[in-house]
Amino acid sequence: MPELPEVEVTRRSFAQAISGARILSVQLGKPLRWPLGCDPAVLAGRVVAGVRRRGKYLLLDLDEGLLLLHLGMSGSLRFMHEHEPMGPHDHFEMVTSNGVLRLNDPRRFGAVVYASSPSDPVVHRLLGKLGMEPLSDDFRWDVFLSGLRSSRAPVKQLLLAGRLVVGVGNIYASEALFRAGIRPTTQAARIGPTRARRLHEAIRQVLELAVQRGGSTLRNFSSADGSAGHFQSDACVYGREGAPCPTCGTAVRMVRQGQRSSYFCPRCQRA
């Protein structure tokens, strides 16, 4: 699933190119996770003012309203300067004066939703319960510590839930916990201030590095200009079960938490 780094990399790969573009037409393929919420013809003539990100959502600000895009489990965006026929897994296409933005999603868990304004109820429904943005000044240490102390859940499960901090997906949670020396199964409330501070810093460091490396391409992720990500090559524990820990040489272990795989070093992450 594309996580915060992949979504941010995608945003950066086409935001400047589409800014100021006038929408010429919108075409839909098979139904996505949620309906568009308006007649596609209504969007023709509107101008793209810019592209923002909130958690794993991309927000295309228009001169009237906005579009919220989510890549789901397997979706990816492409921004092309020449029009090509839509394929069987292309489910949203927006032709603009600057190029064509297209959502490809084989599993159709992604979505493109129209909101008439930032105060539209659909915006609150999709974004209202999201946690702090880890790559912004809103990622406050005191709020993070308070969130850990009030949760009895395993710390990795808390990070994945997105209510405390957004975008720390499976890969990045495993890597941040390794850097902080915290085992993924540790109850969040048991983490003291010193280790919590290390985790707060590690989350930001891991996500910033992932964005610099273009995200992670484990299967089919690529940015809107077709570039693959390379963070998976920098992973210390994720996907390395049985391999030596890069710090101490102990074999990396894997445990199942919910339906997700968690990787850790039993020596560097004792508790």
C-alpha positions, -999 to +999 in steps of 0.1 A: +000+000+000+014+035-009+021+052+024+030+088+033+064+089+015+050+074-017+021+098-017+044+128-010+068+116-038+038+113-061+026+148-052+060+164-059+063+146-092+034+163-108+023+193-086+042+219-104+034+206-138-004+207-132-006+239-112-025+265-132-039+240-156-075+242-168-096+210-168-108+201-202-126+169-195-129+141-169-136+105-177-144+076-153-137+039-157-151+012-134-164+023-100-138+030-073-141+027-036-163+058-033-183+077-060-169+109-074-198+129-059-206+150-089-212+148-126-177+147-143-188+173-168-192+198-139-154+199-135-147+210-171-134+246-172-121+247-136-085+255-128-061+235-106-047+260-081-023+235-065-017+201-050-015+194-012-012+163+009-030+153+041-019+120+054-022+096+025-047+118+006-038+142-022-058+173-024-062+191-057-074+226-049-095+240-077-107+275-083-141+261-073-140+232-048-114+204-045-107+168-054-095+143-028-075+114-042-065+082-024-043+055-040-058+027-020-039-006-019-024-007-054-032+026-071-008+049-088-011+083-106+005+091-140+008+126-154+013+125-192+019+152-217+004+132-245-029+115-244-031+077-246-061+054-246-073+043-211-064+008-201-086-018-182-072-006-148-074+031-155-105+044-136-101+081-135-087+104-162-085+142-160-074+159-192-060+194-186-044+221-206-010+210-192-014+173-196-034+142-185-037+130-149-047+093-147-054+069-118-045+033-124-057+009-097-060-029-104-078-036-071-100-005-072-096+004-035-085+039-044-108+069-047-113+103-062-139+124-044-152+159-052-159+184-024-176+217-030-154+235-004-130+228+025-160+228+048-179+202+028-189+173+051-171+148+029-138+165+038-144+161+075-155+125+070-123+116+052-098+138+070-113+148+103-099+119+124-064+119+110-035+123+134-005+147+133+016+152+102+050+139+110+069+160+084+054+193+097+057+215+127+024+201+139+042+169+150+044+180+186+064+161+211+041+167+240+010+154+221+030+124+209+041+115+244+005+119+257-008+097+230+016+069+239+009+071+276-029+069+270-027+037+249-026+001+260-021-011+224+012-024+211+032+006+199+034-006+163-004-010+161-008+025+175+015+039+149-003+021+121-038+032+132-031+068+121-050+085+149-019+098+167+004+103+137-004+097+100+015+079+073+038+056+094+030+025+075+043-010+080+077-005+065+084+028+082+070+018+116+094-012+117+123+010+107+115+038+131+111+014+160+144-002+152+161+032+153+145+040+186+154+006+201+118-003+208+102-037+202+071-035+180+050-055+205+058-032+235+027-016+250+027+020+241+020+032+276+051+015+289+075+036+268+092+062+289+100+098+279+136+091+268+127+063+244+095+081+233+117+111+223+139+087+203+109+073+186+095+108+178+128+117+161+131+084+144+097+087+127+106+120+112+141+108+101+128+076+085+100+093+066+123+121+054+148+096+042+121+076+024+109+107+006+145+115-005+148+079-018+116+082-038+095+060-015+096+022-015+089+000-045+081-035-033+058-044-061+045-018-086+047+017-070+061+045-091+056+082-090+035+102-115+065+106-138+072+068-137+101+068-113+105+039-089+114+042-052+146+029-035+141+032+002+137-006+005+174-009-002+181+012+030+158-009+053+176-022+084+151-048+095+120-047+072+118-078+050+151-091+064+140-120+085+170-142+093+195-116+080+221-101+104+212-069+122+233-041+107+241-029+142+249-060+162+248-089+138+219-108+155+195-124+132+164-102+125+131-118+136+096-115+123+063-116+142+027-113+130+007-084+145-028-085+133-024-093+096+009-074+093+045-086+095+067-068+121+105-071+119+129-064+147+163-072+162+158-091+195+191-077+208+188-040+198+151-039+206+149-058+239+116-042+250 
